[in-house]
Amino acid sequence: MHDIRLIRENPEAFDAGLARRGLAPAAALILERDTARRDILTRCQEAQARRNEASKAIGAAMASGDRATAEAIKAEVATLKDRIPELEEAERQATTELNAVLAALPQIPASDVPQGADEADNVEILRWGTPRTFDFTPREHADLGPPLGLDFETGALLSGARFTFLRGGMARLHRALAQFMLDLQTGTHGYVECITPLLVRDEAAFGTGQLPKFAEDLFRTTDGRWLIPTAEVSLTNSVREQILPDAALPLRMTALTPCFRSEAGAAGRDTRGFIRQHQFEKVELVSIARPEDSDAEHERMTGCAEAVLQALDLPYRKVLLCSGDMGFTARKTYDLEVWLPGQGAYREISSCSNCGDFQARRMNARYRPDGSKANVFVHTLNGSGLAVGRTLVAVLENGQQADGSVEIPAVLIPYMGGCTRLEPRAA
């Protein structure tokens, strides 16, 4: 949500920020509705003040024996009693309409975000690791995986497209990756592990920006709750409607959860394999920070995600997203893209975003700086540390051997009970 005061103070800057997102100006409409709302509020307050003043005047008129004046004032008070609820309802309606406009507009990009329309305009920041040279033609995971326990057919039989059934060593490798990620983020990087609800109410999905604009990307239950598309929703909303003490910040949380996405806007994309699923697991990172610390926290969080890829010896690149490719709530985003030799391309495996106070305003999440009587909206950040399924894909493709087996990264061997290699099932 946007700060209406900043729009009042500098509408041109607000429209310029929207233009960087490829959107039309909106400040004039916002200010028109804001002015109408404030006018109604002023009239309501004036009516309430006059009612209070008139009520006192009735007593004074009665005490002086001026019954005619008292009766006239009583009639005015009766009219005001009818009018005030009408004004209060009009003010509520005007506020709802104003908030609906504000809630539909995305976050304004940070000043150092490159201008651009789509992913073609993103800026590569660095590359880590050297892609492996194969003495055979590397296969994509969708071809390599089935003999190792990546069962697409059973997943489709049970649930339809974009669901997968994992068996044996493949299932254990998936679990090993998730456990390793959690251990690294909690033990080394200081994130507090959480177990969160997988179902949330409307206000939680609104708080992190999934609602109202992206309802079609979510799954909804028959009782009106939403399956989380990422633990960002439940972790970030854990501070909603709170005033945190200064000493509590930064608050760093992580959770391994199933995630559920309808992939409504992904028709025809990644239809083969394990890249884009309706159900998947992810280790999410969330930070709640002071405004002056959020840029540094963003760099730190991205480094925590990079550490997983480095430990697994998976080549990747770090990309700064342009203004037209960022998510709805983000003011600045880094994507990490892992090298997939079967595709011969870098593919997204983590997205780390600084959302500023955009989500905090929607959640009314604040903190009180030491020595201050005023409360300040926190800054929220989120990132994948990492998407487990996509990391599994990267391990398979980068560790594949000519005979169809896959070498296990050294850091995962203890989590695999000493197993060093996945072997294909005999035909």
ZAKOLVO-980175 format. One record per residue: x, y, z of N, C-alpha, C in turn. Coordinates in steps of 0.1 Angstrom, whole numbers, padded with zeros to 4 digits, always signed. Each point is the difference from the previous one (the first is absolute). Layout:
<recs>
XYZXYZXYZ...
</recs>
This chain:
<recs>
+0009-0012+0000-0009+0012+0000+0009+0012+0000-0005+0011-0007+0008+0012-0001-0004+0010+0011+0010+0008+0003-0002+0011+0010-0007+0012-0007-0013+0002+0004-0007+0011-0006+0006+0013+0002+0007+0002+0011+0006+0013+0002+0011+0003-0010+0008-0010-0003+0011+0002-0010-0006+0003-0014-0012-0006-0003-0006+0003-0013-0005+0015+0000-0006+0004+0011-0004+0014+0001+0011+0010-0001+0012-0004+0006+0011+0009+0000+0007+0001-0014+0001-0011-0007+0007-0001-0012-0007-0009-0010-0011+0004-0006-0008-0009-0009+0008-0003-0013+0009+0010-0004+0007-0002-0012+0010-0012+0002+0007-0001+0011+0009-0010+0003-0007-0014+0000-0012+0000+0006-0008-0012+0001-0003-0005-0014-0005+0009-0009-0003-0004-0014+0012-0005-0007+0012+0007+0003+0012-0004-0007+0004-0014+0004-0002-0004+0013+0002-0013+0005-0009-0010-0007-0012+0003-0002-0009-0009-0007+0004-0002-0015+0004+0011-0006+0005+0000-0014+0011-0010-0001+0009-0001+0010+0011-0010-0001-0005-0014+0000-0012-0002+0005-0006-0013+0000-0008-0002-0013-0001+0010-0008-0007-0001-0013-0015+0003+0002-0003+0007+0011-0014+0003+0004-0004+0015-0003-0012+0002-0002-0005+0014-0002+0000+0008+0013+0000+0013-0001-0001+0009+0012-0013-0003+0008+0002+0000+0013-0012-0002+0009-0001+0010+0011+0009+0009+0001+0000+0009+0012-0012+0009-0001-0005+0005-0012-0011+0009+0000-0013-0007+0005-0002-0012-0004-0012-0008+0004+0001-0002+0015+0012-0004+0005+0002-0002+0015-0003+0012+0008+0005+0011-0005-0001+0013+0007-0015+0005+0000-0006-0003-0012-0015+0004-0001-0008-0008+0011+0003-0012+0001-0008-0009+0009+0004+0004+0015+0013+0003+0002+0004+0004+0013-0006+0013+0004-0001+0009-0009-0006+0013+0003-0015-0001+0003-0007-0009-0007-0014-0002+0003-0002-0007+0013+0009-0009+0003-0001-0007+0013+0003+0010+0012+0010+0008-0002+0003+0010+0011-0011+0010+0001-0006+0004-0011-0012+0009+0001-0011-0005+0008-0003-0013-0003-0011-0007+0008+0003-0001+0014+0013-0003+0003+0005-0001+0014-0001+0013+0007+0003+0011-0006-0001+0013+0006-0014+0004+0003-0009-0003-0010-0014+0003+0003-0006-0009+0011+0005-0012+0001-0005-0009+0011+0005+0006+0014+0013+0004+0000+0005+0005+0012-0006+0013+0005-0003+0008-0010-0007+0013+0003-0014-0003+0005-0007-0010-0006-0014-0003+0005+0001-0006+0014+0010-0008+0003+0001-0006+0013+0003+0012+0011+0009+0009-0004+0003+0011+0009-0013+0009+0002-0007+0002-0011-0012+0008+0002-0011-0007+0008-0001-0013-0001-0009-0008+0008+0003+0002+0015+0013-0002+0003+0005+0002+0014-0003+0014+0005+0003+0010-0008-0002+0013+0004-0015+0003+0002-0008-0005-0009-0014+0003+0001-0007-0007+0012+0005-0012+0003-0005-0007+0012+0002+0008+0012+0012+0006+0001+0003+0009+0012-0009+0012+0000-0003+0006-0012-0008+0012-0002-0015-0003+0005-0004-0012-0002-0014-0003+0004-0001+0002+0015+0009-0006+0007+0000+0002+0015+0000+0014+0004+0008+0008-0006+0001+0014+0003-0013+0008-0003-0006-0004-0011-0013+0007-0004-0011-0004+0010+0000-0013+0003-0010-0005+0010+0002+0007+0013+0012+0002+0004+0003+0006+0014-0004+0015+0000+0000+0006-0012-0004+0014+0000-0014+0002-0003-0007-0011-0002-0015+0000-0002-0004+0003-0015+0010+0000-0009-0002+0003-0014-0004-0014-0007-0012-0004+0002-0005-0013-0006+0000+0000-0015-0003+0011-0006-0001+0000-0015+0014-0002-0006+0010+0006+0006+0014-0002-0005+0004-0014+0003-0003-0006+0011+0003-0013+0004-0006-0010-0010-0013+0002-0004-0007-0009-0009+0006+0001-0014+0004+0012-0004+0007+0001-0013+0013-0007-0001+0007+0001+0011+0014-0007+0001-0002-0015+0000-0011-0004+0007-0003-0015+0000-0003-0005-0014-0007+0008-0007-0003-0004-0014+0013-0001-0008+0009+0009+0002+0013+0000-0007+0008-0012+0004+0000-0004+0013+0007-0011+0004-0005-0013-0006-0014-0001+0000-0006-0012-0006+0004-0001-0015+0001+0011-0007+0004-0001-0014+0015-0004-0001+0008+0005+0009+0014-0004+0000+0002-0015+0003-0008-0005+0009+0001-0014+0004-0003-0009-0012-0009+0004-0009-0003-0007-0012+0011+0002-0010+0006+0012-0001+0009+0003-0010+0014-0006+0003+0004-0001+0012+0014-0004+0003+0002-0015-0004-0009-0009+0003+0002-0014-0005+0001-0001-0015-0007+0009-0007+0001+0000-0015+0014+0005-0004+0005+0010+0006+0013+0005-0003+0011-0011+0004-0002-0007+0011+0009-0010+0004+0001-0011-0010-0012-0004-0005+0000-0011-0010+0006+0005-0013-0003+0013-0004+0006+0005-0012+0016+0000+0001+0005+0004+0012+0014+0000+0003+0006-0014-0001-0007-0010+0005+0005-0014-0001+0000-0004-0014-0010+0003-0008+0000-0004-0014+0011+0007-0008+0002+0013+0003+0011+0007-0007+0013-0005+0003+0002-0004+0013+0013-0007+0004+0002-0013-0007-0011-0008-0001+0001-0013-0006+0004+0002-0015-0006+0010-0007+0003+0002-0014+0014+0005-0002+0005+0009+0009+0014+0005+0000+0010-0012+0002-0003-0008+0010+0009-0011+0003+0000-0011-0011-0011-0001-0007-0001-0010-0011+0010+0005-0011+0000+0013-0003+0009+0005-0010+0015-0002+0004+0003+0003+0013+0013-0001+0005+0005-0014+0000-0009-0010+0004+0003-0014+0001+0003-0006-0013-0005+0005-0011+0002-0006-0013+0013+0004-0007+0007+0010+0006+0012+0005-0006+0012-0006+0006+0010-0004-0008+0012-0007+0005+0010+0010+0007+0009-0006+0006+0011+0008+0007+0008+0008-0010+0005+0011+0004+0008+0009-0008+0015-0005+0000+0006-0002-0011+0014-0005+0000+0010+0009+0007+0010-0006+0006+0011+0008+0006+0007+0007-0011+0007+0011+0004+0007+0008-0009+0011-0007-0008+0006-0011+0006+0011-0006-0006-0004-0013-0008-0014-0001-0002-0005-0011-0008+0001+0004-0015+0006-0008-0008+0001+0004-0015-0014+0001-0006-0001+0009-0010-0012+0002-0007-0001-0011-0011-0012-0006-0001-0002-0010-0010-0014-0005-0001-0003-0008-0010-0014-0004-0002-0002-0015+0004+0010-0008-0001-0001-0014+0003+0013-0006+0003+0001-0014+0001+0012-0006+0004+0012+0002-0009-0003+0004-0013+0011+0003-0009+0008+0013+0005-0005+0008+0008+0006+0012+0005+0006-0002+0014+0000-0012+0006+0006-0002+0013+0016+0001-0002+0006+0002+0011+0015+0003+0000+0007-0011+0008+0009-0007-0007+0008-0010+0007+0010+0007+0009+0001-0005+0013+0009+0006+0009+0013-0008+0001-0002-0013+0001+0012-0009+0001-0003-0014-0004+0010-0008-0003-0001-0014-0002+0009-0007+0010-0004-0012+0005+0007-0008+0009+0001-0014-0005+0012-0005+0000+0002-0014-0004+0002-0001-0015+0006-0011-0004+0002-0003-0015-0009-0012-0004-0008+0002-0010-0008-0012-0004+0008-0011-0004-0004-0012+0004+0008-0012-0003+0000-0004-0014+0012-0005-0005+0001-0005-0013-0003-0015-0001-0009-0004-0008-0004-0014-0001+0007-0007-0012+0003-0013+0002+0005-0007-0012-0011-0008-0006-0012+0004+0003-0012-0006-0006-0011+0011-0001-0010-0002-0007-0011+0010-0001-0008+0000+0013+0000+0010+0008-0008+0000+0013-0015+0000-0003-0007-0007+0008-0015-0001-0002-0007+0010+0009-0012+0003-0003-0009+0008+0009-0005-0009+0010-0003+0006+0012-0005-0008+0011-0012-0008-0003-0009+0005-0009-0012-0007-0003+0003-0014-0007+0011-0001-0007+0004-0012-0006+0009-0009+0009+0008+0007+0008+0009-0007+0009-0007-0005+0012-0010+0007+0005-0006-0003+0013-0008-0012+0002-0009-0004-0010-0009-0011+0003+0007-0013+0004+0011-0005-0006+0006-0012+0005+0006+0001+0014+0001+0013+0005+0006+0002+0013-0011+0002+0011-0013+0000-0004-0011+0002+0009-0008+0012-0001+0002+0008-0011-0008+0012-0002-0012-0004-0009-0011-0003+0006-0011-0006-0007-0011+0010-0004+0001+0004-0012-0010+0010-0005-0013-0007-0003+0000-0012-0005-0012-0007-0004-0010-0002+0012+0005-0004+0011-0008-0003+0012-0006+0013+0005+0009+0011+0000-0005+0013+0005-0011+0005-0009+0001-0002-0013-0011+0005-0009-0012-0009+0002+0002-0013+0002-0012-0009+0002-0008+0004+0012+0007+0003+0011-0007+0004+0012-0006+0013+0000+0007+0010-0006-0004+0014+0002+0000+0009-0012+0004-0006-0011+0001+0008-0013+0013+0006-0002+0001+0009-0010+0012+0006-0004+0007+0008+0011+0013+0001+0000+0008+0008+0009-0001-0006+0014-0001-0013+0001+0002-0007+0013+0009-0012-0002+0009-0002+0010+0010-0011-0002+0001-0009+0012+0002-0012-0002+0002-0010+0011+0014-0004+0001+0007+0002+0012+0014-0004+0001+0001-0013+0008+0010-0008-0004+0002-0013+0006+0014-0002+0004+0002-0009+0010+0013-0005+0004+0011+0011+0002+0011-0002-0006+0011+0009+0002-0003+0014-0005-0009+0002-0010-0003+0013-0004-0008+0007+0011-0009-0007+0007-0007+0006+0011+0009+0004+0011+0010-0009+0003+0009+0003+0011+0009+0012-0004+0004+0001-0013+0008+0011-0004-0007+0013+0002-0013+0000-0004-0008+0012+0002-0001+0004+0015-0002-0010+0008+0000+0003+0015+0013+0004+0005+0011-0005-0005+0013+0003+0004+0003+0015-0004-0004+0004-0012+0002+0014-0004-0007+0010+0010-0013-0004+0003-0008+0009+0008+0007+0001+0014+0004-0011+0006+0006+0000+0013+0013+0007+0000+0008-0002-0010+0013+0007-0001-0003+0016+0000-0009+0004-0008-0003+0014-0002-0004+0006+0014-0009-0007+0007-0005+0005+0013+0012+0001+0010+0008-0011+0000+0011+0000+0009+0010+0012-0002+0002+0002-0013+0009+0011-0004-0005+0014+0004-0013+0002-0003-0006+0013+0003-0002+0002+0015-0002-0010+0008-0002+0002+0014+0013-0001+0007+0009-0009-0003+0012-0002+0008+0011+0010-0004+0001+0003-0013+0010+0009-0004-0004+0015-0001-0012+0002-0005-0005+0013-0004-0009+0006+0010-0004-0007+0011-0008+0006+0011-0014+0002-0002-0006-0007-0010-0015+0001-0002-0006-0009+0010-0012+0004+0005-0008-0008+0010-0009-0009-0008+0001-0013+0002-0009-0009-0007-0014+0001+0005-0010+0000-0009-0014+0001+0004-0008-0011-0008-0011-0004+0006-0010-0009-0007-0012+0009+0000-0005+0002-0012-0011+0010-0001-0013-0007-0006-0011+0007+0002-0012-0005-0007+0002+0000-0015-0007-0010-0007+0001-0001-0014-0013+0007-0006-0010+0002+0008-0012+0007-0004-0001+0014+0007-0003+0010-0007-0001+0013+0006-0013+0007-0005-0004+0010+0008-0012+0008-0003+0003+0011-0010-0011+0006-0004+0001+0011-0010+0010+0011+0004-0001+0004+0013+0009+0011+0004+0015-0003-0001+0003-0013+0002+0014-0003-0001+0005+0000-0014-0008-0005-0009+0003+0000-0014+0001+0014-0006-0009+0009+0006+0000+0014-0004+0013+0007+0005+0004-0004+0013+0012+0007+0006+0012-0002-0008+0003-0011-0006+0012-0002-0008-0002+0002-0015-0012+0005-0004-0002+0004-0013-0006-0010-0010-0003-0012+0005-0006-0010-0010-0015+0004-0003-0007+0006+0009-0013+0005-0002+0000+0015+0000-0009+0006-0008-0011-0006-0008+0005-0004-0014+0011+0005-0005+0003+0000-0014+0004-0014-0005+0005-0009+0008+0006-0012-0005-0008-0012+0006-0013+0001+0002-0008-0011+0005+0000-0012-0009+0001+0002-0013+0000-0011-0009+0012-0008+0001+0011+0005+0006+0012-0008+0001+0000-0009+0012-0010+0001+0008-0001-0008+0013-0011-0011-0001+0001-0009+0009-0010-0010+0002-0008+0004+0013-0013-0001-0001-0009+0004+0011-0008-0013+0005-0002-0001+0013-0007-0011+0005-0015+0004+0000-0008-0010+0003-0015+0002+0000-0004+0009+0011+0008+0001+0011-0004+0009+0011+0006+0014-0001+0006+0003-0012+0004+0014-0002+0015+0003+0003+0007-0010+0005+0014+0002+0003+0009-0002-0013+0012+0004+0001+0009-0001-0012+0012-0009+0004+0004-0009-0009+0012-0008+0001+0012+0010-0003+0010+0000+0009+0011+0009-0002+0008-0003-0013+0003+0010-0008+0009-0002-0011+0015+0000+0004+0002+0005+0012+0014+0000+0006-0002+0003+0014+0010-0004+0008+0000+0003+0015+0002+0014+0003+0004+0008-0010+0000+0015+0001-0013+0005+0006-0011-0006-0004-0013+0005+0004-0002-0001+0015+0002-0012+0005-0002-0003+0014+0011+0006+0009+0013-0001-0005+0011+0006+0008-0001+0015+0002-0003+0007-0011+0000+0014+0000-0012+0005+0008-0012-0007-0002-0012+0004+0007+0001-0003+0015+0010-0007+0005+0001-0003+0014+0003+0013+0008+0003+0011-0006+0002+0012+0007-0011+0010-0003-0010-0004-0007-0011+0009-0004-0007+0006+0013-0004+0013-0001-0007+0007+0011+0007+0000+0013+0014+0000-0001+0008+0000+0012+0009+0013+0000+0004+0003+0012+0011+0011+0002+0011-0007+0006+0011-0003-0008+0011-0007+0005+0010+0009+0008+0007-0005+0010+0010+0008+0006+0012+0001-0009+0007+0011+0001+0012+0002-0008+0010-0011+0001+0002-0005+0013+0010-0011+0002-0004-0013-0007-0012-0002-0005-0004-0012-0006+0005-0001-0015+0004+0012-0005+0004+0000-0014+0015+0000-0002+0005-0007-0011-0008-0006-0010-0005-0014+0005-0012-0003-0005-0006-0013+0003+0001-0009-0012+0007-0011+0001+0003-0008-0011-0007-0014+0002-0008-0004-0009-0007-0013+0001+0001-0008-0013-0001-0013+0002+0001-0009-0011-0010-0011+0002-0005-0006-0011-0010-0011+0001+0001-0009-0012-0001-0013+0002-0001-0009-0011-0015-0004-0001-0006+0003-0011-0015-0003-0002-0003-0005-0014-0010-0007-0001-0006-0002-0013-0006+0013-0005+0001+0003-0013-0005+0012-0006-0010-0004-0011-0010+0008-0002-0011-0004-0010-0002+0012-0009+0001-0003-0013-0002+0011-0010-0008-0005-0012-0010+0007-0004-0008-0004-0011+0007+0001-0014+0011+0009+0000+0008+0002-0012-0010+0005-0011-0009+0009+0004-0010+0005-0010+0006+0007-0012+0011+0007+0003+0006+0007-0011+0012-0007-0007+0001-0013+0003+0012-0007-0006-0004-0011-0010-0011+0002-0007-0005-0010-0010+0011-0002-0010+0004-0012-0002+0009-0004-0010+0015+0002+0004+0002+0004+0012+0014+0002+0005+0004-0012+0009+0012-0006-0003+0005-0010+0008-0010-0011+0003-0006-0005-0011-0010-0010+0002+0006-0014+0002+0013-0002-0004+0007-0012+0003+0008+0002+0013+0000-0011+0008+0009-0001+0011-0005+0007+0013+0010+0003+0008-0002+0004+0014+0002+0015+0003+0001+0008-0010+0004+0014+0001-0012+0008+0006-0012-0002-0006-0012+0008+0003-0011-0009+0004-0002-0001+0013-0010-0009+0006-0011+0007+0007-0012-0006+0001-0011+0006+0008+0003-0002+0015+0008-0010+0004+0004-0003+0014+0015-0002+0000+0006+0007+0009+0015-0001+0001+0004+0004+0014+0013-0003+0004+0005+0004+0013+0010+0011-0002+0001+0009+0010+0010+0011-0001+0004+0003+0014+0013+0003+0002+0004+0006+0012+0000+0015-0002-0009+0007+0008-0002+0014-0002+0008+0008+0011+0006+0012-0004+0006+0009+0009-0008+0012+0001-0002+0005+0012-0007+0013+0002+0007+0008+0010+0002+0013-0002+0006+0009+0009-0010+0012+0003-0001+0004+0012-0007+0012+0004+0011+0009+0006+0001+0012-0007+0012+0008+0003-0004+0015+0002+0009+0007+0006-0001+0015+0001+0002+0006-0015-0007+0011-0003+0001+0005-0013+0015+0003-0004+0008+0005+0009+0013+0004-0003+0009-0012-0002-0004-0012+0004+0008-0012-0001-0004-0009-0012-0011+0003-0006-0006-0010-0009+0008-0003-0013+0007+0011-0005+0009-0003-0011+0011-0009+0003+0007+0001+0011+0010-0009+0005-0006-0014+0002-0011+0000+0006-0007-0013+0003-0003-0007-0013-0004+0007-0011-0002-0006-0013+0012-0007-0005+0011+0007+0001+0013-0006-0005+0003-0012+0008-0002+0001+0013+0003-0012+0009-0008-0012-0004-0013+0003-0001-0009-0011-0004+0003-0007-0013+0003+0008-0010+0004-0006-0013+0013-0008+0002+0009+0005+0008+0012-0008+0003-0003-0014+0007-0010+0000+0008-0004-0012+0007-0005-0010-0010-0008+0005-0010-0005-0009-0010+0012-0005-0009+0009+0009-0003+0011-0004-0009+0009-0011+0007+0000+0001+0014+0009-0010+0007-0005-0014-0002-0013-0002-0002-0005-0014-0003+0006-0005-0013-0001+0009-0010+0005-0004-0014+0015-0003+0001+0007+0009+0007+0015-0002+0001+0003-0013+0007-0007-0003+0011+0003-0013+0007-0003-0012-0008-0010+0001-0009-0003-0011-0009+0008+0000-0013+0009+0010-0001+0009+0001-0012-0008+0001-0013-0011+0008+0001-0008+0002-0012+0003+0014-0006+0004+0000-0012+0003+0014-0007-0013+0008-0001+0001+0013+0002-0012+0008+0000+0004+0014-0004-0010+0008-0003+0003+0014-0002-0010+0008+0008+0004+0012+0004-0009+0010+0008-0004+0011-0010-0013+0002+0000-0006+0010-0009-0008+0010+0007+0002+0013-0003-0008+0011+0006-0012+0002-0010-0012-0002+0005-0012+0002-0008-0003+0014-0004-0004+0002-0012-0004+0014-0005-0014+0003+0006-0003+0013-0002-0013+0005+0005-0012-0007-0005+0000-0005-0012-0011-0007-0006-0001-0015+0003+0010-0005+0007+0000-0015+0002-0002-0003+0015-0001+0010+0008+0000-0003+0015-0015-0004+0004-0001-0007+0011-0012-0004+0006-0008+0012+0005-0013-0001+0002-0009+0010+0004+0004+0008+0012+0006-0007+0011+0003+0007+0012+0014+0004+0002+0009-0003-0010+0014+0002+0001+0004+0014-0004+0010+0006+0007+0006+0012-0004+0014-0003-0006+0005-0012+0003+0013-0004-0006+0001-0015+0001+0004-0007-0010+0001-0015+0000+0012-0005-0007+0007-0009+0006+0010-0008-0006-0005-0014-0003+0002-0005-0012-0003-0014-0003+0013-0008-0001+0000-0012+0006+0012-0009-0002-0005-0010-0010+0008-0002-0011-0003-0010-0010+0011-0010-0001-0004-0013+0002+0009-0011+0000+0002-0006-0014+0012-0005-0002+0004-0005-0014-0006-0014-0001-0008-0002-0010-0006-0014-0003+0006-0005-0014+0010-0009+0001+0007-0004-0012-0009-0007-0010-0011-0007+0005-0009-0006-0009-0007+0010-0009-0003+0011+0005-0006+0011-0008+0010+0009-0006+0012+0000+0005+0010+0009-0005-0003+0014+0004-0006+0003+0012-0005+0013+0003+0000+0002+0015+0000+0012+0005-0001+0004+0014-0015+0002+0002-0005-0006+0011-0015+0001+0003-0001+0004+0015-0011+0008+0002-0002+0006+0013-0002-0011+0011+0007+0002+0011-0001-0010+0011-0003+0008+0014+0002+0013+0000-0003+0008+0011-0002+0014-0004-0010+0006+0007-0003+0015-0002+0000+0006+0014+0009+0010+0002+0001+0007+0013-0004+0015-0002-0010+0004+0008-0006+0013-0002+0000+0008+0012+0002+0013-0001-0002+0010+0010-0013+0007-0003-0010-0001+0009-0013+0006-0003-0002+0013+0007+0010+0005+0007-0001+0013+0007-0012-0001+0010-0008+0011+0001-0011+0000+0010-0013-0003-0007+0001-0005-0013-0012-0002-0008-0010-0011+0007+0006-0011+0003-0008-0011+0007-0003+0004+0014+0009+0007+0007-0003+0004+0014-0012+0009+0001-0002+0009-0010-0012+0009+0001-0012-0009-0002+0000-0010-0009-0012-0008-0002-0003-0008+0013+0011-0004+0007-0002-0008+0012-0001+0008+0013+0003+0013-0001+0002+0009+0012+0010-0006+0010+0012-0003-0006+0011-0005+0008+0010+0011+0003+0002+0003+0013+0009+0011+0003+0010-0003+0011+0009+0009+0003+0009-0002+0011+0002+0014+0006+0005+0000+0013+0002+0013+0007+0015+0001+0002+0006+0010-0008+0015+0002+0002+0003+0004+0015+0011-0004+0004+0005+0004+0014+0000+0015+0001-0006+0005+0011+0000+0014+0003-0010+0008-0008-0009-0007-0007-0010+0007-0008-0014-0004+0006-0009+0010-0001-0014-0003+0003-0008-0004-0012+0005+0002-0012-0007-0002-0012+0003-0015-0005-0010-0006-0006+0002-0013-0006+0003+0001-0014+0008-0009-0006+0005+0001-0013-0003-0014-0007-0005+0001-0013-0002-0012-0007+0013-0008-0002+0001-0013+0002+0011-0008-0003+0002-0001-0015+0012-0005-0004+0002-0005-0013+0000-0015+0000-0006-0006-0011+0000-0015-0001+0008-0004-0012+0006-0012+0002+0008-0006-0011-0003-0015-0001+0001-0005-0011-0002-0015-0002+0008-0005-0011+0003-0013+0001+0008-0007-0010+0000-0015+0001+0003-0007-0011+0000-0014+0001+0014-0005+0003+0001-0009+0010+0013-0005+0004+0002-0015+0001-0005-0008-0010-0004+0003-0013-0013-0008-0003-0005+0001-0013-0010-0008-0004+0005-0015-0002-0005-0009+0008+0006-0013+0001-0001-0008-0013-0011+0000-0006-0002-0007-0013+0010+0004-0011+0001+0013-0001+0009+0006-0010+0015-0003+0003+0003-0001+0013+0013-0003+0004+0003-0015-0003-0010-0008+0002+0001-0015-0004+0003-0001-0015-0007+0008-0008+0002-0001-0014+0014+0004-0003+0006+0010+0006+0013+0005-0002+0011-0011+0004-0003-0006+0011+0009-0011+0005+0000-0012-0010-0012-0003-0005-0001-0011-0010+0008+0003-0012-0003+0012-0006+0006+0003-0013+0015+0002+0001+0005+0007+0011+0014+0003+0001+0008-0012+0005-0006-0010+0007+0007-0011+0005-0002-0013-0008-0007+0001-0012-0003-0012-0008+0013-0006-0006+0000-0013-0001+0010-0008-0006-0004-0007-0013+0009-0004-0008-0003-0006-0013-0009-0012+0002+0001-0008+0011-0008-0012+0002-0014+0003+0006-0004+0013+0001-0013+0003+0005+0000+0002+0015+0011-0002+0007+0000+0002+0015+0003+0015+0002-0001+0003+0013+0002+0014+0004+0008+0000+0013+0011+0008+0000+0009+0001+0011-0007+0010+0010+0001-0004+0013-0006+0009+0011+0010+0010+0004-0003+0013+0001+0009+0010+0005+0005-0004+0014+0013+0003+0003+0006-0005+0012-0007+0004+0013-0006+0013+0000-0006+0004+0012-0013-0007+0003-0006-0007-0010-0012-0007+0002+0002-0015+0004+0012-0005-0001+0002-0014+0003-0004-0004+0014+0003+0008+0010-0004-0004+0014-0016+0000+0001-0007+0008-0008-0014+0000+0000-0006-0011-0008+0009-0006-0008-0005-0012-0008+0005-0013+0006+0004+0000+0013+0004-0012+0006+0012-0006-0006+0009+0008-0005+0012-0005-0006+0000-0003-0015-0012+0001-0006-0002-0003-0014+0007+0011-0008+0008-0004-0010+0008+0010-0008-0006+0001-0014-0009-0009-0004-0004+0000-0014-0015-0005-0001-0008+0006-0008-0013-0006-0004+0002-0009-0012-0004-0012+0001+0001-0009-0011-0013-0003-0007-0001+0000-0013-0013-0003-0007-0004-0014+0003-0013-0002+0000-0006-0013+0002+0003-0008-0012+0001-0013+0002+0002-0009-0011-0012-0001-0009+0002+0000-0013-0012+0000-0009-0008-0013+0001
</recs>
